Amino acid sequence: MLKFVILGVASLAFVGTAVAADLPRPQPQPVAAPVGKYPLGKYPVGKSPVGKYPVAAPVVTKG
């Protein structure tokens, strides 16, 4: 009988731990960007021609 009581208490403890892990937690608020600051280094400037996306080079064959 004592084994069943210990088994039941241990099972309830595991279930309680699993339920507590699934509870939502408050997340920190995102930091607001400073107004008037230009985001340096955020855009791929100079990596491709202006207004064009980088594409793979076309395959040229003699025909």
N, CA and C atoms as an extended XYZ file, in Angstrom:
189
Properties=species:S:1:pos:R:3:atomname:S:1:resname:S:1:resid:I:1 pbc="F F F"
N         0.819       -1.196        0.000 N   MET     1
C         0.000        0.000        0.000 CA  MET     1
C         0.862        1.259        0.000 C   MET     1
N         1.943        1.235        0.774 N   LEU     2
C         2.837        2.394        0.854 CA  LEU     2
C         3.485        2.664       -0.509 C   LEU     2
N         3.754        1.592       -1.264 N   LYS     3
C         4.346        1.755       -2.598 CA  LYS     3
C         3.393        2.519       -3.512 C   LYS     3
N         2.107        2.237       -3.437 N   PHE     4
C         1.127        2.931       -4.277 CA  PHE     4
C         1.025        4.405       -3.896 C   PHE     4
N         1.114        4.707       -2.616 N   VAL     5
C         1.053        6.097       -2.175 CA  VAL     5
C         2.277        6.865       -2.672 C   VAL     5
N         3.449        6.262       -2.536 N   ILE     6
C         4.683        6.911       -3.003 CA  ILE     6
C         4.637        7.093       -4.518 C   ILE     6
N         4.173        6.082       -5.245 N   LEU     7
C         4.062        6.169       -6.697 CA  LEU     7
C         3.071        7.265       -7.106 C   LEU     7
N         1.958        7.365       -6.400 N   GLY     8
C         0.969        8.401       -6.707 CA  GLY     8
C         1.499        9.798       -6.441 C   GLY     8
N         2.184        9.985       -5.332 N   VAL     9
C         2.743       11.301       -4.998 CA  VAL     9
C         3.817       11.689       -6.012 C   VAL     9
N         4.666       10.743       -6.386 N   ALA    10
C         5.715       11.037       -7.366 CA  ALA    10
C         5.103       11.379       -8.723 C   ALA    10
N         4.045       10.655       -9.114 N   SER    11
C         3.385       10.941      -10.391 CA  SER    11
C         2.760       12.335      -10.380 C   SER    11
N         2.104       12.680       -9.294 N   LEU    12
C         1.507       14.011       -9.198 CA  LEU    12
C         2.581       15.105       -9.211 C   LEU    12
N         3.733       14.823       -8.616 N   ALA    13
C         4.819       15.810       -8.624 CA  ALA    13
C         5.329       16.030      -10.047 C   ALA    13
N         5.480       14.948      -10.812 N   PHE    14
C         5.949       15.086      -12.199 CA  PHE    14
C         4.918       15.810      -13.056 C   PHE    14
N         3.664       15.487      -12.872 N   VAL    15
C         2.607       16.144      -13.640 CA  VAL    15
C         2.540       17.627      -13.270 C   VAL    15
N         2.652       17.939      -12.002 N   GLY    16
C         2.638       19.333      -11.571 CA  GLY    16
C         3.806       20.121      -12.124 C   GLY    16
N         4.971       19.494      -12.190 N   THR    17
C         6.144       20.158      -12.760 CA  THR    17
C         5.945       20.417      -14.247 C   THR    17
N         5.373       19.453      -14.965 N   ALA    18
C         5.144       19.620      -16.405 CA  ALA    18
C         4.113       20.716      -16.668 C   ALA    18
N         3.077       20.781      -15.849 N   VAL    19
C         2.052       21.823      -16.026 CA  VAL    19
C         2.652       23.198      -15.736 C   VAL    19
N         3.474       23.293      -14.709 N   ALA    20
C         4.084       24.583      -14.364 CA  ALA    20
C         5.033       25.042      -15.459 C   ALA    20
N         5.689       24.113      -16.156 N   ALA    21
C         6.604       24.493      -17.234 CA  ALA    21
C         5.848       25.026      -18.441 C   ALA    21
N         4.591       24.652      -18.610 N   ASP    22
C         3.802       25.099      -19.755 CA  ASP    22
C         3.079       26.419      -19.516 C   ASP    22
N         3.127       26.952      -18.311 N   LEU    23
C         2.447       28.207      -18.030 CA  LEU    23
C         3.152       29.358      -18.742 C   LEU    23
N         2.401       30.332      -19.252 N   PRO    24
C         3.044       31.461      -19.940 CA  PRO    24
C         3.788       32.354      -18.962 C   PRO    24
N         4.884       32.909      -19.429 N   ARG    25
C         5.684       33.817      -18.613 CA  ARG    25
C         5.731       35.165      -19.307 C   ARG    25
N         5.745       36.259      -18.568 N   PRO    26
C         5.842       37.571      -19.215 CA  PRO    26
C         7.205       37.744      -19.883 C   PRO    26
N         7.183       38.251      -21.106 N   GLN    27
C         8.410       38.472      -21.863 CA  GLN    27
C         8.836       39.927      -21.718 C   GLN    27
N        10.140       40.198      -21.752 N   PRO    28
C        10.587       41.596      -21.661 CA  PRO    28
C        10.157       42.376      -22.891 C   PRO    28
N         9.870       43.654      -22.694 N   GLN    29
C         9.441       44.507      -23.784 CA  GLN    29
C        10.633       44.815      -24.691 C   GLN    29
N        10.413       44.872      -26.014 N   PRO    30
C        11.523       45.212      -26.906 CA  PRO    30
C        11.957       46.659      -26.707 C   PRO    30
N        13.235       46.884      -26.901 N   VAL    31
C        13.787       48.227      -26.726 CA  VAL    31
C        13.419       49.063      -27.946 C   VAL    31
N        12.872       50.240      -27.722 N   ALA    32
C        12.482       51.123      -28.819 CA  ALA    32
C        13.732       51.730      -29.454 C   ALA    32
N        13.714       51.850      -30.774 N   ALA    33
C        14.843       52.438      -31.484 CA  ALA    33
C        14.898       53.935      -31.199 C   ALA    33
N        16.091       54.465      -31.046 N   PRO    34
C        16.195       55.909      -30.806 CA  PRO    34
C        15.742       56.685      -32.031 C   PRO    34
N        14.995       57.739      -31.821 N   VAL    35
C        14.459       58.552      -32.911 CA  VAL    35
C        15.568       59.456      -33.436 C   VAL    35
N        15.692       59.517      -34.769 N   GLY    36
C        16.668       60.397      -35.379 CA  GLY    36
C        18.012       59.765      -35.626 C   GLY    36
N        18.186       58.520      -35.294 N   LYS    37
C        19.466       57.855      -35.524 CA  LYS    37
C        19.360       57.010      -36.785 C   LYS    37
N        20.329       57.128      -37.678 N   TYR    38
C        20.343       56.331      -38.891 CA  TYR    38
C        20.902       54.951      -38.557 C   TYR    38
N        20.228       53.881      -38.992 N   PRO    39
C        20.694       52.525      -38.657 CA  PRO    39
C        21.906       52.125      -39.495 C   PRO    39
N        23.075       52.499      -39.056 N   LEU    40
C        24.292       52.192      -39.805 CA  LEU    40
C        24.559       50.696      -39.788 C   LEU    40
N        24.923       50.171      -40.951 N   GLY    41
C        25.267       48.771      -41.051 CA  GLY    41
C        24.083       47.839      -41.133 C   GLY    41
N        22.892       48.344      -41.289 N   LYS    42
C        21.711       47.492      -41.315 CA  LYS    42
C        21.313       47.086      -42.724 C   LYS    42
N        21.745       47.838      -43.737 N   TYR    43
C        21.336       47.552      -45.103 CA  TYR    43
C        22.535       47.089      -45.918 C   TYR    43
N        22.329       46.210      -46.889 N   PRO    44
C        23.460       45.719      -47.703 CA  PRO    44
C        23.868       46.726      -48.770 C   PRO    44
N        24.331       47.886      -48.356 N   VAL    45
C        24.696       48.946      -49.293 CA  VAL    45
C        26.009       48.561      -49.966 C   VAL    45
N        26.032       48.679      -51.286 N   GLY    46
C        27.250       48.404      -52.026 CA  GLY    46
C        27.451       46.949      -52.388 C   GLY    46
N        26.549       46.086      -52.031 N   LYS    47
C        26.722       44.670      -52.320 CA  LYS    47
C        26.107       44.278      -53.650 C   LYS    47
N        25.236       45.092      -54.207 N   SER    48
C        24.642       44.810      -55.511 CA  SER    48
C        24.250       46.143      -56.128 C   SER    48
N        23.987       46.166      -57.446 N   PRO    49
C        23.573       47.434      -58.071 CA  PRO    49
C        22.277       47.964      -57.460 C   PRO    49
N        22.099       49.270      -57.506 N   VAL    50
C        20.937       49.906      -56.899 CA  VAL    50
C        19.671       49.459      -57.636 C   VAL    50
N        18.697       48.987      -56.908 N   GLY    51
C        17.422       48.591      -57.489 CA  GLY    51
C        17.411       47.205      -58.092 C   GLY    51
N        18.507       46.474      -58.001 N   LYS    52
C        18.557       45.132      -58.577 CA  LYS    52
C        18.938       44.143      -57.486 C   LYS    52
N        18.327       42.986      -57.548 N   TYR    53
C        18.639       41.942      -56.592 CA  TYR    53
C        19.760       41.071      -57.147 C   TYR    53
N        20.622       40.576      -56.301 N   PRO    54
C        21.685       39.702      -56.809 CA  PRO    54
C        21.083       38.388      -57.334 C   PRO    54
N        21.470       38.035      -58.540 N   VAL    55
C        20.993       36.798      -59.160 CA  VAL    55
C        22.196       36.008      -59.617 C   VAL    55
N        21.996       34.733      -59.864 N   ALA    56
C        23.073       33.884      -60.361 CA  ALA    56
C        23.405       34.311      -61.793 C   ALA    56
N        24.664       34.176      -62.151 N   ALA    57
C        25.095       34.554      -63.497 CA  ALA    57
C        24.431       33.648      -64.519 C   ALA    57
N        23.964       34.221      -65.653 N   PRO    58
C        23.325       33.382      -66.668 CA  PRO    58
C        24.347       32.480      -67.361 C   PRO    58
N        23.891       31.316      -67.777 N   VAL    59
C        24.758       30.366      -68.461 CA  VAL    59
C        24.745       30.728      -69.948 C   VAL    59
N        25.933       31.022      -70.480 N   VAL    60
C        26.049       31.405      -71.889 CA  VAL    60
C        26.608       30.223      -72.669 C   VAL    60
N        25.885       29.818      -73.705 N   THR    61
C        26.346       28.721      -74.556 CA  THR    61
C        26.417       29.201      -75.994 C   THR    61
N        27.333       28.634      -76.732 N   LYS    62
C        27.435       28.981      -78.155 CA  LYS    62
C        26.402       28.187      -78.910 C   LYS    62
N        25.658       28.846      -79.772 N   GLY    63
C        24.617       28.119      -80.443 CA  GLY    63
C        24.497       28.350      -81.898 C   GLY    63
